């Protein structure tokens, strides 16, 4: 097989990430309940999503922006429920734990990248806070596998076209690999390259949408290790 340009997503493709947000949200919901919040759990979670997306517009993706969203939500709720005004210390605790948690490398990733790099060019394409993503990459000890690392504010069609142009990647020799239909698979296909979808059971709800796979350029695998069989 001729050498290819294999572009990898990071969060929830190479290492676990969204599970930390889900657990932080569970802690947040429990803290509100203990403080006497009168809202139902589903209402709280819907408000978290709303504030999270609003903060992303201003600050981008990442753990620190998520903590800002929780703080903003508590501030809003406190204006209507005085009993929530003393929650700042608890939110700070939840935030510190979320930001400091180490992301565990997913099963089969280390061994698979070590084999693939002997045959192909590996590129990392992720979104979020550059410092945060760089720290997670270094902590994972996977940084040595990638010839180029790109951290974008958003992974949309324009971002894929920009990456392909920056690195002069031929579309017919380039493949995107990730767990998010919204950010990894669909925009890559629209940019004219192939994609490999590796579902993750805890992919963020905002990243879920129907796969754009009508033309056969999307391959779905059940595990990361299966990449060794097709590349």
One Martini backbone bead per residue (centre of mass of N, CA, C, O) as a GRO file, in nm:
protein
  231
    1UNK     BB    1   0.096   0.036   0.022
    2UNK     BB    2   0.065   0.351  -0.002
    3UNK     BB    3   0.131   0.633   0.130
    4UNK     BB    4  -0.037   0.818   0.382
    5UNK     BB    5  -0.259   1.064   0.518
    6UNK     BB    6  -0.316   1.060   0.867
    7UNK     BB    7  -0.589   1.198   1.037
    8UNK     BB    8  -0.624   1.289   1.384
    9UNK     BB    9  -0.799   1.285   1.640
   10UNK     BB   10  -0.823   1.319   1.992
   11UNK     BB   11  -1.076   1.338   2.149
   12UNK     BB   12  -1.208   1.016   2.182
   13UNK     BB   13  -0.971   0.870   2.008
   14UNK     BB   14  -0.697   0.866   2.182
   15UNK     BB   15  -0.858   0.988   2.433
   16UNK     BB   16  -1.009   1.052   2.720
   17UNK     BB   17  -1.278   1.313   2.795
   18UNK     BB   18  -1.596   1.342   2.818
   19UNK     BB   19  -1.625   1.187   3.087
   20UNK     BB   20  -1.532   1.428   3.261
   21UNK     BB   21  -1.773   1.613   3.198
   22UNK     BB   22  -1.997   1.422   3.294
   23UNK     BB   23  -1.894   1.406   3.588
   24UNK     BB   24  -1.906   1.710   3.645
   25UNK     BB   25  -2.209   1.734   3.596
   26UNK     BB   26  -2.297   1.545   3.817
   27UNK     BB   27  -2.175   1.713   4.047
   28UNK     BB   28  -2.337   1.968   3.988
   29UNK     BB   29  -2.620   1.855   4.025
   30UNK     BB   30  -2.575   1.758   4.318
   31UNK     BB   31  -2.504   2.037   4.437
   32UNK     BB   32  -2.774   2.172   4.375
   33UNK     BB   33  -2.948   1.981   4.536
   34UNK     BB   34  -2.814   2.034   4.815
   35UNK     BB   35  -2.882   2.356   4.790
   36UNK     BB   36  -3.198   2.363   4.676
   37UNK     BB   37  -3.276   2.322   4.396
   38UNK     BB   38  -3.587   2.340   4.201
   39UNK     BB   39  -3.484   2.197   3.968
   40UNK     BB   40  -3.469   1.977   3.738
   41UNK     BB   41  -3.237   1.786   3.597
   42UNK     BB   42  -3.310   1.840   3.297
   43UNK     BB   43  -3.295   2.149   3.327
   44UNK     BB   44  -3.002   2.173   3.408
   45UNK     BB   45  -2.876   2.032   3.160
   46UNK     BB   46  -2.991   2.230   2.953
   47UNK     BB   47  -2.843   2.480   3.073
   48UNK     BB   48  -2.562   2.382   3.034
   49UNK     BB   49  -2.570   2.368   2.727
   50UNK     BB   50  -2.640   2.664   2.680
   51UNK     BB   51  -2.388   2.787   2.825
   52UNK     BB   52  -2.170   2.633   2.675
   53UNK     BB   53  -2.230   2.742   2.386
   54UNK     BB   54  -2.192   3.040   2.460
   55UNK     BB   55  -1.894   3.022   2.552
   56UNK     BB   56  -1.774   2.907   2.290
   57UNK     BB   57  -1.814   3.166   2.119
   58UNK     BB   58  -1.586   3.321   2.301
   59UNK     BB   59  -1.363   3.069   2.406
   60UNK     BB   60  -1.422   2.794   2.325
   61UNK     BB   61  -1.290   2.496   2.374
   62UNK     BB   62  -1.298   2.336   2.699
   63UNK     BB   63  -1.249   2.333   3.040
   64UNK     BB   64  -1.253   2.627   3.123
   65UNK     BB   65  -1.513   2.707   2.970
   66UNK     BB   66  -1.694   2.511   3.126
   67UNK     BB   67  -1.659   2.643   3.402
   68UNK     BB   68  -1.777   2.912   3.318
   69UNK     BB   69  -2.058   2.801   3.260
   70UNK     BB   70  -2.121   2.711   3.549
   71UNK     BB   71  -2.089   2.991   3.678
   72UNK     BB   72  -2.306   3.135   3.510
   73UNK     BB   73  -2.541   2.958   3.599
   74UNK     BB   74  -2.527   3.014   3.904
   75UNK     BB   75  -2.565   3.316   3.881
   76UNK     BB   76  -2.846   3.302   3.757
   77UNK     BB   77  -2.983   3.127   3.981
   78UNK     BB   78  -2.914   3.315   4.227
   79UNK     BB   79  -3.112   3.548   4.143
   80UNK     BB   80  -3.364   3.336   4.226
   81UNK     BB   81  -3.173   3.166   4.445
   82UNK     BB   82  -3.025   3.233   4.738
   83UNK     BB   83  -2.922   2.935   4.826
   84UNK     BB   84  -2.685   2.948   4.582
   85UNK     BB   85  -2.459   3.165   4.672
   86UNK     BB   86  -2.257   2.930   4.819
   87UNK     BB   87  -2.121   2.768   4.546
   88UNK     BB   88  -1.832   2.857   4.457
   89UNK     BB   89  -1.648   2.646   4.595
   90UNK     BB   90  -1.770   2.398   4.450
   91UNK     BB   91  -1.708   2.489   4.159
   92UNK     BB   92  -1.403   2.506   4.197
   93UNK     BB   93  -1.363   2.209   4.260
   94UNK     BB   94  -1.477   2.093   4.000
   95UNK     BB   95  -1.285   2.249   3.811
   96UNK     BB   96  -1.011   2.146   3.914
   97UNK     BB   97  -1.061   1.851   3.853
   98UNK     BB   98  -1.112   1.872   3.551
   99UNK     BB   99  -0.843   2.019   3.464
  100UNK     BB  100  -0.641   1.792   3.612
  101UNK     BB  101  -0.715   1.561   3.448
  102UNK     BB  102  -0.616   1.268   3.312
  103UNK     BB  103  -0.581   1.134   2.992
  104UNK     BB  104  -0.660   0.833   2.874
  105UNK     BB  105  -0.553   0.606   2.675
  106UNK     BB  106  -0.673   0.423   2.441
  107UNK     BB  107  -0.725   0.129   2.325
  108UNK     BB  108  -0.457   0.059   2.090
  109UNK     BB  109  -0.309   0.327   2.018
  110UNK     BB  110  -0.006   0.297   2.061
  111UNK     BB  111   0.038   0.044   1.876
  112UNK     BB  112  -0.091   0.157   1.617
  113UNK     BB  113   0.086   0.407   1.572
  114UNK     BB  114   0.359   0.254   1.569
  115UNK     BB  115   0.284   0.112   1.298
  116UNK     BB  116   0.176   0.340   1.106
  117UNK     BB  117   0.441   0.524   1.104
  118UNK     BB  118   0.598   0.314   0.910
  119UNK     BB  119   0.381   0.387   0.649
  120UNK     BB  120   0.285   0.679   0.751
  121UNK     BB  121   0.143   0.992   0.780
  122UNK     BB  122   0.100   1.173   1.085
  123UNK     BB  123  -0.186   1.367   1.199
  124UNK     BB  124  -0.300   1.633   1.410
  125UNK     BB  125  -0.660   1.720   1.458
  126UNK     BB  126  -0.781   1.976   1.664
  127UNK     BB  127  -0.974   2.121   1.931
  128UNK     BB  128  -0.930   2.421   2.128
  129UNK     BB  129  -0.696   2.466   2.362
  130UNK     BB  130  -0.372   2.474   2.296
  131UNK     BB  131  -0.253   2.418   2.579
  132UNK     BB  132  -0.432   2.180   2.654
  133UNK     BB  133  -0.369   1.995   2.410
  134UNK     BB  134  -0.061   1.988   2.445
  135UNK     BB  135  -0.064   1.862   2.729
  136UNK     BB  136  -0.215   1.599   2.650
  137UNK     BB  137  -0.012   1.502   2.441
  138UNK     BB  138   0.234   1.485   2.628
  139UNK     BB  139   0.105   1.298   2.847
  140UNK     BB  140   0.048   1.057   2.637
  141UNK     BB  141   0.309   1.002   2.452
  142UNK     BB  142   0.222   1.074   2.123
  143UNK     BB  143   0.386   1.308   1.981
  144UNK     BB  144   0.607   1.137   1.809
  145UNK     BB  145   0.397   1.045   1.568
  146UNK     BB  146   0.376   1.351   1.471
  147UNK     BB  147   0.441   1.583   1.208
  148UNK     BB  148   0.160   1.731   1.282
  149UNK     BB  149  -0.002   2.004   1.470
  150UNK     BB  150  -0.355   2.100   1.494
  151UNK     BB  151  -0.527   2.384   1.645
  152UNK     BB  152  -0.861   2.457   1.636
  153UNK     BB  153  -1.151   2.630   1.686
  154UNK     BB  154  -1.266   2.469   1.430
  155UNK     BB  155  -1.411   2.171   1.255
  156UNK     BB  156  -1.454   2.260   0.944
  157UNK     BB  157  -1.446   2.301   0.617
  158UNK     BB  158  -1.240   2.536   0.625
  159UNK     BB  159  -1.030   2.387   0.804
  160UNK     BB  160  -0.972   2.154   0.609
  161UNK     BB  161  -0.882   2.321   0.369
  162UNK     BB  162  -0.649   2.459   0.517
  163UNK     BB  163  -0.488   2.203   0.587
  164UNK     BB  164  -0.451   2.093   0.301
  165UNK     BB  165  -0.299   2.348   0.204
  166UNK     BB  166  -0.068   2.374   0.410
  167UNK     BB  167   0.031   2.052   0.349
  168UNK     BB  168  -0.026   1.948   0.065
  169UNK     BB  169  -0.282   1.745   0.047
  170UNK     BB  170  -0.391   1.486  -0.113
  171UNK     BB  171  -0.705   1.369  -0.124
  172UNK     BB  172  -0.647   1.064  -0.227
  173UNK     BB  173  -0.414   1.048   0.035
  174UNK     BB  174  -0.647   1.118   0.254
  175UNK     BB  175  -0.734   1.063   0.612
  176UNK     BB  176  -0.992   1.066   0.848
  177UNK     BB  177  -0.989   1.019   1.218
  178UNK     BB  178  -1.289   0.954   1.422
  179UNK     BB  179  -1.586   1.019   1.654
  180UNK     BB  180  -1.706   1.276   1.496
  181UNK     BB  181  -1.937   1.369   1.276
  182UNK     BB  182  -1.920   1.687   1.289
  183UNK     BB  183  -1.578   1.717   1.303
  184UNK     BB  184  -1.450   1.454   1.143
  185UNK     BB  185  -1.634   1.347   0.900
  186UNK     BB  186  -1.818   1.542   0.734
  187UNK     BB  187  -1.608   1.770   0.661
  188UNK     BB  188  -1.406   1.580   0.524
  189UNK     BB  189  -1.588   1.481   0.297
  190UNK     BB  190  -1.651   1.773   0.188
  191UNK     BB  191  -1.331   1.812   0.127
  192UNK     BB  192  -1.252   1.517  -0.030
  193UNK     BB  193  -1.218   1.292   0.185
  194UNK     BB  194  -1.161   1.039   0.377
  195UNK     BB  195  -1.317   0.824   0.640
  196UNK     BB  196  -1.294   0.722   0.992
  197UNK     BB  197  -1.525   0.567   1.209
  198UNK     BB  198  -1.504   0.577   1.580
  199UNK     BB  199  -1.700   0.503   1.807
  200UNK     BB  200  -1.828   0.663   2.106
  201UNK     BB  201  -2.032   0.631   2.386
  202UNK     BB  202  -1.931   0.952   2.492
  203UNK     BB  203  -2.016   1.146   2.294
  204UNK     BB  204  -2.091   1.445   2.243
  205UNK     BB  205  -2.395   1.566   2.158
  206UNK     BB  206  -2.284   1.801   1.965
  207UNK     BB  207  -2.128   1.568   1.775
  208UNK     BB  208  -2.405   1.460   1.681
  209UNK     BB  209  -2.473   1.310   1.359
  210UNK     BB  210  -2.533   1.235   1.057
  211UNK     BB  211  -2.383   1.055   0.830
  212UNK     BB  212  -2.181   1.130   0.537
  213UNK     BB  213  -2.214   0.812   0.347
  214UNK     BB  214  -2.331   0.784   0.043
  215UNK     BB  215  -2.032   0.749  -0.124
  216UNK     BB  216  -1.830   0.547   0.051
  217UNK     BB  217  -1.602   0.732   0.232
  218UNK     BB  218  -1.701   0.565   0.490
  219UNK     BB  219  -1.553   0.404   0.768
  220UNK     BB  220  -1.643   0.157   1.011
  221UNK     BB  221  -1.521   0.105   1.342
  222UNK     BB  222  -1.484  -0.059   1.663
  223UNK     BB  223  -1.164  -0.008   1.660
  224UNK     BB  224  -0.847   0.119   1.655
  225UNK     BB  225  -0.684  -0.144   1.579
  226UNK     BB  226  -0.818  -0.182   1.287
  227UNK     BB  227  -0.628   0.010   1.126
  228UNK     BB  228  -0.405  -0.207   1.066
  229UNK     BB  229  -0.588  -0.361   0.846
  230UNK     BB  230  -0.634  -0.095   0.637
  231UNK     BB  231  -0.314   0.041   0.667
   0.00000   0.00000   0.00000
